[in-house]
């Protein structure tokens, strides 16, 4: 049409027309304008399509109508490509949400951060473990443990480390492992943290039980023949004396004294073995739900006489008042009485000895019972050994009370911890 109009324009010029060529020239200008607009629209649509891909904007659609079949095919091709990108993006988004949910709800604490300490992501298990609502920088964990922050900032890919964190009423034994990777030009450190306190305690308990069984077996093998021999020798001496056999009195006296000494010692060792063998014979707990207040009410009469003798003040508190535990009540009473007895001995030389037994929900919503005293406390180099079987600081102590208590708490899926300062008292915490 443009070619025909131009031909007509020149044809009218040969006829010496003035107005008509002018009007035809205006039509030519309009046609050229429409041609540029046509080409510009195509270029704009193509540019818009490429920008959609560049900026991942796949909600746009293309409609090119009334411009011929080739443009309809171009329109269809544009929309098909956009739909394909939409599908790929949707699949990636679903996979991202799936991985995000997996990381957030897995029971292993996970954190990703940069070498300068800037945190990119923490999951729910990490927040729960350290009682945090949010974490912007690794250095914010300094109040929890400076050693933890130092280990996280200096951790090497593929290396593992153990960190112990002593809290007011709990102990965290953390196993930390990390890896390092790059996203574009940014180095990311991914660290997993798991509290292995329960695992360590289980292995520790199993180790001590094996040791005790071996000691019991070996000592019994030695003592039983000694006891039998002393009994036989005693009978022989009695027969010799009754038959008036020739033995001077001094010899008989020495033999008898030696036999009595051996017999006494063997009986003492038998008692020793039977006492420590109890460590491996704790009965299987019979669980039931009980109000802690009722447990405390049952304990008070059992310790009343000892409390009166020691003149130590004792108090009990439960918060909330109807707090319950699922446990073997007899075994737990035994543990609490043992802790109270130790507290009485620790405060017996104090002018104003006090013991406070409290039950509460700790910050992780776990039932806890604490026995707190203002006694002489426990030395730092001793406190790590008090749960080891046979270890005791008392002149007449057996060294099995706290070890027995720890095993009972392990059978309940809980733990027992101690914190103390010399001359400022001690706190023993049962956590269920």
Protein Blocks (a to p, Z undefined) as FASTA:
>chain_A
ZZmmmmmmmmmmmnopaklmmmmmmmmmmmmmmmmmmmmmmmmmmmmmmmmmmnopakbc
cddehiajklmmmmmmmmmmmmmmmmmmmmmmmmmmmmmmmmmmpcbdcddddfkopafb
dcfklmmmnopabdfbfklmmmmomklmmmmmmpcehiacddddddfkbccddddddddd
dehjaccdddddddfklmmmmmmmmmmmmmmmmmmmmmmmmmmmmmmmmmmmmmmmmmmm
mnopacdfklmmmmmmmmmmmmmmmmmmmmmmmmmmmmmmcccdddddddfklmmmmmmm
mmmmmmmmnopacddddddfklccdddfklmmmmmmmmmmmmmmmmmmpfblcddddddd
dfkopacdddddfbebjafklmmmmmpghiafbfkbghlmmmmmmmmmmmnopacddddd
ehiapaddddZZ
